[in-house]
Amino acid sequence: YGANNPPLTYTIAGFVNSENSSVVNGTPGLSTSADNSSVPGVYPITVNVTPLTAANYIFTPVNGTLTVGLTSQAITFPAITNKTYGDAAFTLSATSSSTLAVSYSVVSGPATISGNTVTITGAGSVTIAADQAGNGNYSPATQATQTFSVAKATLTVTANDKNRAYKQTNPTPDYTITG
């Protein structure tokens, strides 16, 4: 699909007495209705034998076929920068050479995907897959994956300031965690 037609070729068969195509004058006309915008399918190759002559032969045309197949496609999936737990959700931007839409899934790790938006759900290693299933003109693309790391978020533990009067018992220490 999308490619130019290959050169149309022919063979002449049925020669007798060790003769070959050198006894034939002319070239058969070959044509097909398929072109580079034809959808995948089978198209006839028509043979016109009118231009052919030979002293000892008549010509019977046998049409051939041109099969237009699916075109392969590839996915371009840019690297994903490492993240930190708590970072905002982010979008993915893989593309397919067919321009068909790419779908995403989490292969492993602490993340979820909705459409092309990734939400980090924990720290660790995350692998995301990009897929394109193909359609009537394109075969499925080979899956592309990207892996990135999610670092742990930093928490700050701060001792709370306390006061006491001279010769009194120390207050119970406590702390605050932020981050």
Accessible surface in RSA format (square Angstrom, percent):
REM  Atomic radii and reference values for relative SASA: ProtOr
REM  Chains: A
REM  Algorithm: Lee & Richards
REM  Probe-radius: 1.40
REM  Slices: 20
REM RES _ NUM      All-atoms   Total-Side   Main-Chain    Non-polar    All polar
REM                ABS   REL    ABS   REL    ABS   REL    ABS   REL    ABS   REL
RES TYR A   1    67.73  31.6  48.31  27.5  19.42  50.5   9.05   6.8  58.69  72.3
RES GLY A   2    48.63  60.0   0.00   N/A  48.63  60.0  21.97  60.3  26.66  59.7
RES ALA A   3    73.16  67.3  56.07  86.5  17.09  38.9  64.39  90.7   8.77  23.2
RES ASN A   4   119.91  82.7  99.42  96.1  20.49  49.3  28.05  67.5  91.86  88.8
RES ASN A   5    52.60  36.3  29.03  28.1  23.57  56.7  13.11  31.5  39.49  38.2
RES PRO A   6    73.22  53.4  63.05  57.5  10.17  37.0  70.12  57.9   3.10  19.3
RES PRO A   7   119.69  87.2  96.79  88.2  22.90  83.2 109.18  90.1  10.51  65.3
RES LEU A   8    48.85  27.2  24.46  17.5  24.39  61.3  25.96  18.2  22.89  61.6
RES THR A   9   112.49  80.0  89.24  90.5  23.26  55.4  58.65  78.8  53.84  81.4
RES TYR A  10    93.41  43.6  66.28  37.7  27.13  70.6  48.67  36.6  44.73  55.1
RES THR A  11   131.51  93.5 101.68 103.1  29.83  71.1  77.30 103.8  54.20  81.9
RES ILE A  12    48.17  27.4  24.83  18.5  23.35  56.3  27.80  20.0  20.37  55.3
RES ALA A  13    96.22  88.5  62.24  96.1  33.98  77.3  66.54  93.7  29.68  78.6
RES GLY A  14    59.94  73.9   0.00   N/A  59.94  73.9  40.10 110.1  19.83  44.4
RES PHE A  15    52.55  26.3  24.69  15.3  27.86  72.5  24.83  15.1  27.72  79.3
RES VAL A  16    86.49  56.9  81.34  73.6   5.15  12.4  86.49  75.2   0.00   0.0
RES ASN A  17   137.63  94.9 102.84  99.4  34.79  83.8  33.60  80.9 104.03 100.6
RES SER A  18   119.76 101.2  74.68  99.7  45.08 103.9  51.08 108.8  68.68  96.2
RES GLU A  19    57.07  32.8  42.02  31.8  15.05  35.8  19.58  37.9  37.50  30.6
RES ASN A  20    85.12  58.7  84.14  81.3   0.98   2.4  29.77  71.6  55.35  53.5
RES SER A  21    67.90  57.4  59.95  80.0   7.96  18.3  24.55  52.3  43.36  60.7
RES SER A  22    95.81  81.0  58.24  77.7  37.56  86.5  53.44 113.8  42.37  59.4
RES VAL A  23    51.82  34.1  37.18  33.7  14.64  35.3  44.83  39.0   6.98  18.9
RES VAL A  24    19.83  13.1   3.90   3.5  15.94  38.4   3.90   3.4  15.94  43.2
RES ASN A  25    97.79  67.4  94.60  91.4   3.19   7.7  23.36  56.2  74.43  71.9
RES GLY A  26    49.46  61.0   0.00   N/A  49.46  61.0  24.88  68.3  24.57  55.0
RES THR A  27    86.93  61.8  77.58  78.6   9.35  22.3  47.81  64.2  39.12  59.1
RES PRO A  28     8.73   6.4   2.34   2.1   6.39  23.2   2.34   1.9   6.39  39.7
RES GLY A  29    31.63  39.0   0.00   N/A  31.63  39.0  30.93  84.9   0.70   1.6
RES LEU A  30    41.75  23.3  13.17   9.4  28.57  71.8  13.17   9.3  28.57  76.9
RES SER A  31    64.03  54.1  60.54  80.8   3.49   8.0  42.42  90.3  21.61  30.3
RES THR A  32    31.66  22.5   4.06   4.1  27.60  65.8   9.38  12.6  22.28  33.7
RES SER A  33    89.72  75.8  54.17  72.3  35.55  81.9  56.37 120.0  33.35  46.7
RES ALA A  34     5.11   4.7   0.00   0.0   5.11  11.6   0.00   0.0   5.11  13.5
RES ASP A  35    76.43  53.5  71.56  71.2   4.87  11.5  31.01  73.0  45.42  45.3
RES ASN A  36    74.29  51.2  66.12  63.9   8.17  19.7   3.95   9.5  70.34  68.0
RES SER A  37    82.64  69.8  62.50  83.4  20.14  46.4  46.13  98.2  36.51  51.1
RES SER A  38    16.33  13.8   7.65  10.2   8.68  20.0   8.84  18.8   7.49  10.5
RES VAL A  39    86.70  57.1  85.46  77.4   1.24   3.0  85.46  74.3   1.24   3.4
RES PRO A  40    34.67  25.3  15.06  13.7  19.61  71.3  15.36  12.7  19.30 120.0
RES GLY A  41    30.60  37.7   0.00   N/A  30.60  37.7  29.75  81.6   0.86   1.9
RES VAL A  42   101.58  66.8  71.97  65.2  29.62  71.4  71.97  62.5  29.62  80.3
RES TYR A  43    40.68  19.0  40.67  23.1   0.01   0.0  32.07  24.1   8.61  10.6
RES PRO A  44    75.69  55.2  73.79  67.3   1.90   6.9  74.79  61.7   0.90   5.6
RES ILE A  45    24.95  14.2  24.95  18.6   0.00   0.0  24.95  18.0   0.00   0.0
RES THR A  46    62.82  44.7  62.02  62.9   0.80   1.9  42.97  57.7  19.85  30.0
RES VAL A  47    27.09  17.8  19.22  17.4   7.87  19.0  19.22  16.7   7.87  21.3
RES ASN A  48    75.26  51.9  70.37  68.0   4.89  11.8  24.10  58.0  51.16  49.4
RES VAL A  49    31.81  20.9  28.09  25.4   3.72   9.0  28.09  24.4   3.72  10.1
RES THR A  50   116.24  82.7  92.76  94.0  23.48  56.0  73.97  99.4  42.27  63.9
RES PRO A  51    64.77  47.2  42.44  38.7  22.33  81.2  53.97  44.6  10.81  67.2
RES LEU A  52    14.63   8.1   4.53   3.2  10.10  25.4   4.53   3.2  10.10  27.2
RES THR A  53    78.88  56.1  75.22  76.3   3.66   8.7  69.87  93.8   9.01  13.6
RES ALA A  54    18.81  17.3   0.17   0.3  18.63  42.4   4.13   5.8  14.68  38.9
RES ALA A  55   106.92  98.3  57.92  89.4  49.00 111.5  70.38  99.1  36.54  96.8
RES ASN A  56   113.62  78.4  81.60  78.9  32.02  77.1  24.18  58.2  89.44  86.4
RES TYR A  57    45.98  21.5  28.80  16.4  17.19  44.7  34.13  25.6  11.85  14.6
RES ILE A  58   164.14  93.4 142.24 106.0  21.90  52.8 145.57 104.8  18.57  50.4
RES PHE A  59    44.05  22.0  20.97  13.0  23.08  60.0  23.05  14.0  21.00  60.1
RES THR A  60   109.91  78.2  86.15  87.3  23.76  56.6  61.62  82.8  48.29  73.0
RES PRO A  61    65.36  47.6  48.55  44.3  16.81  61.1  50.05  41.3  15.31  95.1
RES VAL A  62   122.27  80.5 103.25  93.5  19.02  45.8 106.57  92.6  15.69  42.6
RES ASN A  63    86.58  59.7  61.59  59.5  24.98  60.2  14.66  35.3  71.91  69.5
RES GLY A  64    31.09  38.3   0.00   N/A  31.09  38.3  28.13  77.2   2.97   6.6
RES THR A  65    91.48  65.1  68.41  69.4  23.07  55.0  41.36  55.6  50.13  75.8
RES LEU A  66    17.89  10.0  16.88  12.1   1.01   2.5  17.89  12.6   0.00   0.0
RES THR A  67    94.21  67.0  70.33  71.3  23.89  56.9  52.69  70.8  41.52  62.8
RES VAL A  68    20.42  13.4  14.28  12.9   6.15  14.8  17.92  15.6   2.50   6.8
RES GLY A  69    38.19  47.1   0.00   N/A  38.19  47.1  30.07  82.5   8.12  18.2
RES LEU A  70    91.26  50.8  62.25  44.5  29.01  72.9  62.25  43.7  29.01  78.1
RES THR A  71    42.39  30.2  37.82  38.3   4.58  10.9  40.24  54.0   2.15   3.3
RES SER A  72    88.70  75.0  76.00 101.4  12.70  29.2  40.30  85.8  48.40  67.8
RES GLN A  73    14.93   8.3   0.00   0.0  14.93  35.5   3.95   8.4  10.98   8.3
RES ALA A  74    61.11  56.2  57.23  88.3   3.88   8.8  59.89  84.3   1.22   3.2
RES ILE A  75    22.16  12.6   0.15   0.1  22.01  53.0   0.15   0.1  22.01  59.7
RES THR A  76    91.65  65.2  87.03  88.2   4.61  11.0  57.71  77.5  33.93  51.3
RES PHE A  77    16.71   8.4   3.18   2.0  13.53  35.2   3.41   2.1  13.30  38.1
RES PRO A  78    67.38  49.1  55.16  50.3  12.22  44.4  65.71  54.3   1.67  10.4
RES ALA A  79    86.45  79.5  60.69  93.7  25.77  58.6  60.69  85.5  25.77  68.3
RES ILE A  80    21.67  12.3   8.68   6.5  12.99  31.3  12.13   8.7   9.54  25.9
RES THR A  81   100.10  71.2  90.29  91.5   9.81  23.4  85.39 114.7  14.72  22.2
RES ASN A  82   106.24  73.3  82.68  79.9  23.56  56.7  22.81  54.9  83.43  80.6
RES LYS A  83    40.60  19.8  34.77  21.3   5.82  13.9   8.28   7.4  32.32  34.4
RES THR A  84    53.38  38.0  53.35  54.1   0.03   0.1  26.59  35.7  26.79  40.5
RES TYR A  85   102.68  47.9  98.49  56.0   4.19  10.9  53.90  40.5  48.78  60.1
RES GLY A  86    66.38  81.9   0.00   N/A  66.38  81.9  36.13  99.1  30.25  67.7
RES ASP A  87    64.68  45.3  47.79  47.6  16.89  39.9  15.71  37.0  48.97  48.8
RES ALA A  88    85.99  79.1  62.89  97.1  23.10  52.5  73.98 104.2  12.01  31.8
RES ALA A  89    54.05  49.7  26.17  40.4  27.88  63.4  26.70  37.6  27.35  72.4
RES PHE A  90    32.93  16.5  26.72  16.6   6.20  16.1  32.93  20.0   0.00   0.0
RES THR A  91    94.15  67.0  72.96  74.0  21.19  50.5  41.27  55.4  52.88  79.9
RES LEU A  92     8.94   5.0   2.99   2.1   5.95  15.0   5.09   3.6   3.85  10.4
RES SER A  93    78.48  66.3  63.38  84.6  15.11  34.8  47.85 101.9  30.63  42.9
RES ALA A  94    11.21  10.3   0.00   0.0  11.21  25.5   0.00   0.0  11.21  29.7
RES THR A  95    84.79  60.3  81.61  82.7   3.19   7.6  67.34  90.4  17.45  26.4
RES SER A  96     7.84   6.6   0.00   0.0   7.84  18.1   0.82   1.8   7.01   9.8
RES SER A  97    81.42  68.8  42.39  56.6  39.04  89.9  50.02 106.5  31.40  44.0
RES SER A  98     9.06   7.7   0.00   0.0   9.06  20.9   1.03   2.2   8.03  11.2
RES THR A  99   127.80  90.9  95.01  96.3  32.79  78.1  77.53 104.1  50.27  76.0
RES LEU A 100    48.69  27.1  42.83  30.6   5.86  14.7  45.03  31.6   3.66   9.8
RES ALA A 101    88.63  81.5  66.05 101.9  22.57  51.4  76.58 107.8  12.05  31.9
RES VAL A 102    24.92  16.4   3.19   2.9  21.74  52.4   3.80   3.3  21.12  57.3
RES SER A 103    67.79  57.3  63.10  84.2   4.69  10.8  48.16 102.6  19.63  27.5
RES TYR A 104    31.38  14.7   9.02   5.1  22.36  58.2   5.79   4.4  25.59  31.5
RES SER A 105    51.77  43.7  47.86  63.9   3.91   9.0  41.08  87.5  10.70  15.0
RES VAL A 106    45.97  30.3  18.21  16.5  27.76  66.9  18.21  15.8  27.76  75.3
RES VAL A 107    85.89  56.5  54.72  49.5  31.17  75.1  60.47  52.5  25.42  69.0
RES SER A 108    59.14  50.0  51.40  68.6   7.74  17.8  44.05  93.8  15.09  21.1
RES GLY A 109    37.67  46.5   0.00   N/A  37.67  46.5  13.33  36.6  24.34  54.5
RES PRO A 110    35.30  25.7  26.53  24.2   8.77  31.9  34.84  28.8   0.45   2.8
RES ALA A 111    10.66   9.8   0.00   0.0  10.66  24.2   0.00   0.0  10.66  28.2
RES THR A 112    76.24  54.2  73.06  74.1   3.18   7.6  63.43  85.2  12.81  19.4
RES ILE A 113    39.82  22.7   6.39   4.8  33.43  80.6   6.83   4.9  32.99  89.5
RES SER A 114    89.34  75.5  77.60 103.6  11.75  27.1  43.52  92.7  45.82  64.2
RES GLY A 115    63.65  78.5   0.00   N/A  63.65  78.5  45.36 124.5  18.29  41.0
RES ASN A 116    64.95  44.8  62.33  60.2   2.62   6.3   9.78  23.5  55.17  53.3
RES THR A 117    47.36  33.7  46.27  46.9   1.08   2.6  28.44  38.2  18.92  28.6
RES VAL A 118     0.00   0.0   0.00   0.0   0.00   0.0   0.00   0.0   0.00   0.0
RES THR A 119    62.69  44.6  62.68  63.5   0.01   0.0  43.27  58.1  19.41  29.3
RES ILE A 120    16.25   9.2   0.36   0.3  15.89  38.3   0.36   0.3  15.89  43.1
RES THR A 121    73.81  52.5  46.13  46.8  27.68  66.0  42.19  56.7  31.63  47.8
RES GLY A 122    14.13  17.4   0.00   N/A  14.13  17.4  14.13  38.8   0.00   0.0
RES ALA A 123    44.55  41.0  16.86  26.0  27.69  63.0  17.03  24.0  27.52  72.9
RES GLY A 124    33.24  41.0   0.00   N/A  33.24  41.0  32.62  89.5   0.62   1.4
RES SER A 125    67.41  57.0  53.30  71.1  14.10  32.5  40.21  85.6  27.20  38.1
RES VAL A 126     0.00   0.0   0.00   0.0   0.00   0.0   0.00   0.0   0.00   0.0
RES THR A 127    24.11  17.1  24.11  24.4   0.00   0.0  12.60  16.9  11.51  17.4
RES ILE A 128     0.00   0.0   0.00   0.0   0.00   0.0   0.00   0.0   0.00   0.0
RES ALA A 129     0.08   0.1   0.08   0.1   0.00   0.0   0.08   0.1   0.00   0.0
RES ALA A 130     0.00   0.0   0.00   0.0   0.00   0.0   0.00   0.0   0.00   0.0
RES ASP A 131    44.43  31.1  44.26  44.1   0.16   0.4  20.32  47.8  24.11  24.0
RES GLN A 132    20.46  11.4  16.79  12.3   3.67   8.7   1.59   3.4  18.87  14.3
RES ALA A 133    84.47  77.7  63.90  98.6  20.57  46.8  70.36  99.1  14.11  37.4
RES GLY A 134    19.00  23.4   0.00   N/A  19.00  23.4   0.92   2.5  18.07  40.5
RES ASN A 135    69.78  48.1  44.76  43.3  25.03  60.3  39.39  94.8  30.40  29.4
RES GLY A 136    58.76  72.5   0.00   N/A  58.76  72.5  41.98 115.2  16.78  37.6
RES ASN A 137    32.91  22.7  32.88  31.8   0.03   0.1   0.00   0.0  32.91  31.8
RES TYR A 138    47.77  22.3  46.78  26.6   1.00   2.6  16.08  12.1  31.70  39.1
RES SER A 139    29.66  25.1  29.66  39.6   0.00   0.0  21.19  45.1   8.47  11.9
RES PRO A 140    92.52  67.4  75.22  68.6  17.31  62.9  75.22  62.1  17.31 107.6
RES ALA A 141    12.38  11.4   0.00   0.0  12.38  28.2   0.36   0.5  12.03  31.9
RES THR A 142   119.46  85.0 105.86 107.3  13.60  32.4  76.45 102.7  43.01  65.0
RES GLN A 143    94.10  52.6  71.72  52.4  22.38  53.3  19.66  41.8  74.44  56.5
RES ALA A 144    21.82  20.1  15.86  24.5   5.96  13.6  21.82  30.7   0.00   0.0
RES THR A 145    67.70  48.2  47.36  48.0  20.34  48.5  15.75  21.1  51.96  78.5
RES GLN A 146    43.03  24.1  40.75  29.8   2.28   5.4   2.28   4.9  40.75  30.9
RES THR A 147    79.23  56.4  54.28  55.0  24.95  59.5  39.75  53.4  39.48  59.7
RES PHE A 148     4.17   2.1   0.01   0.0   4.16  10.8   4.17   2.5   0.00   0.0
RES SER A 149    57.34  48.5  57.25  76.4   0.10   0.2  23.57  50.2  33.77  47.3
RES VAL A 150     5.74   3.8   0.00   0.0   5.74  13.8   0.08   0.1   5.66  15.3
RES ALA A 151    55.38  50.9  45.51  70.2   9.87  22.4  55.11  77.6   0.27   0.7
RES LYS A 152   171.41  83.6 155.01  95.1  16.39  39.0  98.78  88.9  72.63  77.4
RES ALA A 153    37.46  34.4  19.42  30.0  18.05  41.1  19.71  27.8  17.75  47.0
RES THR A 154   114.37  81.3  95.25  96.6  19.12  45.6  66.48  89.3  47.89  72.4
RES LEU A 155   106.60  59.4  83.64  59.8  22.96  57.7  83.64  58.7  22.96  61.8
RES THR A 156    72.44  51.5  68.78  69.7   3.66   8.7  44.78  60.1  27.66  41.8
RES VAL A 157    99.42  65.4  70.13  63.5  29.29  70.6  70.13  60.9  29.29  79.4
RES THR A 158    71.09  50.6  67.46  68.4   3.63   8.6  58.49  78.6  12.60  19.1
RES ALA A 159    78.42  72.1  62.28  96.1  16.14  36.7  62.47  88.0  15.94  42.2
RES ASN A 160    54.61  37.7  42.32  40.9  12.29  29.6  16.26  39.1  38.35  37.1
RES ASP A 161   144.94 101.5 115.99 115.4  28.95  68.5  42.07  99.0 102.87 102.6
RES LYS A 162    92.25  45.0  61.43  37.7  30.81  73.4  32.48  29.2  59.77  63.7
RES ASN A 163   145.89 100.6 118.96 115.0  26.93  64.8  37.42  90.1 108.47 104.8
RES ARG A 164   121.32  50.9  82.10  41.9  39.22  93.4  30.50  41.7  90.82  55.0
RES ALA A 165    63.79  58.6  47.97  74.0  15.82  36.0  57.86  81.5   5.92  15.7
RES TYR A 166   182.96  85.4 159.61  90.8  23.35  60.8 129.27  97.1  53.69  66.2
RES LYS A 167   161.56  78.8 124.33  76.3  37.23  88.6  80.17  72.2  81.39  86.7
RES GLN A 168   107.11  59.9  95.74  70.0  11.37  27.1  18.81  40.0  88.30  67.0
RES THR A 169   124.43  88.5 103.44 104.9  20.99  50.0  74.59 100.2  49.84  75.3
RES ASN A 170   106.32  73.3  90.04  87.0  16.28  39.2  23.52  56.6  82.81  80.0
RES PRO A 171    49.16  35.8  33.03  30.1  16.13  58.6  43.67  36.1   5.49  34.1
RES THR A 172   112.08  79.7  99.37 100.7  12.71  30.3  66.50  89.3  45.57  68.9
RES PRO A 173   113.11  82.4  97.97  89.3  15.14  55.0  99.15  81.9  13.96  86.8
RES ASP A 174    63.91  44.8  56.47  56.2   7.44  17.6  29.95  70.5  33.96  33.9
RES TYR A 175   136.96  63.9 117.75  67.0  19.21  50.0  71.20  53.5  65.76  81.1
RES THR A 176    60.65  43.1  56.71  57.5   3.94   9.4  47.71  64.1  12.94  19.6
RES ILE A 177    91.52  52.1  64.70  48.2  26.82  64.6  64.70  46.6  26.82  72.8
RES THR A 178    74.26  52.8  67.97  68.9   6.28  15.0  61.40  82.5  12.85  19.4
RES GLY A 179    86.81 107.1   0.00   N/A  86.81 107.1  49.06 134.6  37.75  84.5
END  Absolute sums over single chains surface
CHAIN  1 A    11738.9       8584.8       3154.0       6744.8       4994.0
END  Absolute sums over all chains
TOTAL         11738.9       8584.8       3154.0       6744.8       4994.0
